[in-house]
Amino acid sequence: MPYLTEDTIAAIASAEGGSVRGILRLSGPDAVRVAARCFEGESEIAWHEIRSAVMLAGSVRLPRPLGSVRANLCVWPDGRSYTRQPSVEIHLCGSPPVLGAMLVAVCSAGARLAEPGEFTLRAFLAGRIDLTQAEAVLGVIDAASADDLKAALDQMAGGLATPLAEMREDLLELVAQIEAALDFADEDLEFVSRREVRRSLERIGRSVAELRERLGGSAERDGSPRVVLTGRPNVGKSSLFNALAGESAAIVSDDEGTTRDYIQRTIRIDSVELRLIDTAGLRETHPLRHDAESAAQRVRAEQTKSADVELLCLDSSRPLDPWETQQIELPDSRRIVVWTKCDEVRPLAELPRAIETSSRLGFGLDELRREIAVRLEMQSQSPRAVAGTAVRCRDTLRRAARALRRARHFVAKDLGDEFVAAEIRTALDELGRVVGVVYTDDILDRVFSRFCIGK
């Protein structure tokens, strides 16, 4: 894509197909002059006197047999437009032949056809929006559900840009103080204490970790909420899965390890359609092994990581093992703790917010469904990102987090402020890549080539 911003571009901005109204968009130094060559106002227009945004009524001149067609012109003559360039929108009949003829007319008058995403690219290059907001524009266009649309609109409004700007500002202030101390190392001056540096790095590191977790969930989403059953082998996950799904989809056996791959079914709870997923029971495996059991454990970990709600299943007929005890003590808003097999024996311990169930008798299932619905509602209220942003930024945020960890290590070991400053600057560069302060042509090509023409 050529990153030219000093010519005037044009494209049809409304959706394909016929409609009551269609929109053709112009942006560039000659946008107003190009429009003036094609437009006749209801009253005389002093084009050179237009200084602020205005709407004009009139008609456009199109080739025969169309002739004169009624139209309105929305004119932004200065840098207060979407692209920060003179811009015009021509609103007229939404007939595809009429819009096509209008596009030919403005191109004949001095504009050129815009590339995919070029209007939003110009807005980004002009500093009107950052890269996360540009991707949110595409997220709005591609939204497949109300949740997708909400996430895209939140991101467009600065849901990612604002916290990232705050993190970068804090890091810039911190590195400025550290480098000032290096410049005046011979003076008895303390610009920032080691304790303050450590605390700032820890706080910003937590913010980056939270953002990584938020983007990690967004990258895995495909529009349907995911409820994943996890736990040790033979704790009753498959029986609970079948009871919730209303069918014998998962094999139930007293033998451990019956479920090797994951099984999923689409079910409905209240008005929400979700994917219910049964995974292999958790076992300890060597990370370098490549047998069937190790593969099953990797799949289990991937499914659990991408879950909107996790059902941690505990067998009520036996004591908890150390891993289970550790899991229920970890705070996780996605997790619901479920006692299984409660028709056989009462749970051996009382757990906060644990739900007692029996897949055989069916009790506790309605309570579990209600709690799943509550957790999914909580998740829908939590901020998330457009999937394209999440995929693009996953490795970048990982590198930023790693640089901040190294900086904290250098501070703790007193290994030299110059190394601390270097790692902070690395983290700054990585965060800059997320918002587009630091970018390369291939990143912009990857982002904007996915847009349709006219956006």
Buried (B, 14 or more C-beta within 10 A) or exposed (E): EEEEBEEBBBBBBBEEEEBEEBBBBBBBEBBBBBBBBBBBBEEEBEBEEBEEEEEBEBBBBBEEEBEEBEBBBBBBBEEEBBBBBBBBBBBBBBBEEBBBBBBBBBBEBBBBBBBBBBBBBBBBBBEBBBBBBBBBBBBBEBBEEEBBBBBBBBBBEBBBBEBBBEBBEBBEEBBBBBBEBBEEEEEEEEBBEEEEBBEBBEEBBEBBEEBBEBBBBBBBBEEBBBBBBBBBBBBBBBBBBBBBBEEEBBEBEEEEBBBBEBBBBEBEBEEBEBBBBBBBBBBEBEEEEEEEBBBBBBBBBBBBEBBBBBBBBBBBBBEBEEEBEEBBEEEEEBBBBBBBBBBEEEBEEEBEEBBBBBBEEEEBBEEBBEBBBEBBEEBBEEEBBBBBBBBBBBEBBBBBBBBBBBBBBBBEEEEEBEBBBBBBBBBBBBBBBBBBBBBEEEBBEEBBEBBBBBB
